Amino acid sequence: MQDFKNLETFVAVATLGSFRAAAERLHTTQPAVSQRIAQLEHQYGTRLLERTSRVVTTTEKGREFLAFAERILRLGTEMRDALVDGSALRGTLRLGVAETIVHTWLPGFIGAVARQHPGIAVEIEVDTSPQLRERLLAQEIDLAFLLGPLADPLVQNLPLNRVALAFLASPDFPLPPAPLGIAALAGLPLITFARHTQPHAALRTLMTRSDLPPPRIHASAALAPVVRLAVEGVGIAVIPPAVAARELDNGALVSVATEVALPDLVFTASWLGGHEAGLARAVATMASAAAANAP
């Protein structure tokens, strides 16, 4: 019977183009990776990889083998998922979550997981999407709900939900006549997500034009300070309305009508593939269904 670990190692080397990178991704040593590749090449009597000083590439037979290896790993995953009783899922899942999701459907979802699968313990860590991506690739977390999808050959993604951004301000904040265009917004302080995140980049791109003054964009890795600063009249928050639901309900913040359209935040469940990723895959599948049905 084929050794799944050897196949996973070959796929990692072939897609990453490096023994070192594959070893880091698989949380093993470079000699162990080399040994697994050597075992495969000895078993099939053919060279699968071309090794140079700078990069590793697949041979013609290696490219054929890669297609078969990916198919075998996929079938192994499907077989295990079909035969294993979902109610028997157990283990600890290290889950990284973007803060926006914490304010929407995550609490109800975690409750549903606890009721349906009492054998699963979830450790939740909240961070920005760029940090979650790095932590996932470093195998510091098992599953991430983040702005995606992640374009990495060893990462698998499932869609979660889309969230619209809104401009929110204190009712006492001095605003020009609505609806506000880009020129009007460019003269006002804006408060949003941390630098190097998708929403911050989208806002800066929109506001950076030669005919506009330099934008004043305050950034925060946590969204609670964004809401608080908007309530205090420091500027206009550019965040999903769900993050400030309480403040919108009690009138501490109001929606600002604008002529500006920002792209929705698109979230995915992302995890490192492999035959040992069953728990992450199962929870990601549940999350995808829960997010699709969330209000």
C-alpha positions, 0 to 999 in steps of 0.5 A: 500500500502506498505511503501517504507521508511519502506522497505528501512530501513529494507533492510539497517538494514539487509544488514549492520547488524546494526541499527546504521549503517542503521540510519547513511546511511539513514540520520535518527535517530536510534529510527526512524529505530527501529520504522520502523522495529517494524511497519513492524514486527507488520504489518506482525505478525512475527519477522524479525530481531534477535537483539543481543548486537553486531550484527543484523541478519535476522530470517528465515522469515526475509530472505524471507522478504528481497528478497521480499522487494528488489524486491518491491523496484526494481519494484517501481523504474522501474515503476517510471522510466517508467512513469516519463517523462525524459525531466521533470527531475529537481533538484540539483545533487551533483556530485563527479568526479575523475580528470581523467574523467574531462580531458576526456568526462565529459565536453561534457557530462555535456553540453548534460545534460544541453541541454536535461534536463534544469531543472537539476542543477549540482554541480561538486566536483573533488576529489580522488576516495577514498575520493569520496567513503567516501563522497558518503557513508556519503551522502555528494554527490549524485552520483560519477564517480570514480574508482570502482565498490564500493562493498557496499550493498547499493550502485548501480554501472553502468560501465563508461569507461576504461582508460589506464595509460602511462609513460610520460617524458620530451624529455630532461629527461635522459632515459636508452635505450628503451624499459624500463623494471622494473629494469630500471624504478626502478632506476628512479623517478616516479610521479603519483596519490595520495597515497591510490588510485588504480593506486598508489597501482598498481605502488608500487606493481609492483616496490616493489621487493626484487631484486630492489632498493626501488622505488621513487614514488612521489604522488599528489592528483591533476594531474596538478602538476604531469604534471608540474613536468614531464615537468620540468624533475623531473621524469616520470609521470604515468598517462593517456595520456589524462591528458597531451594531450596539453603537448604531442601535443606540445612536452613538454612531450613524451611517454616512451616505456616500457615493463611494463603493468599497469592495466587500470583504470576502472571507474563506476557511483555509487550512494546510491540506494533507491526510492528517488535516481531517479535523480542520477540513471537517470544521471548515466544511461546517463553517462554510455551511454556517456562514452561508446561512448566517443573517 
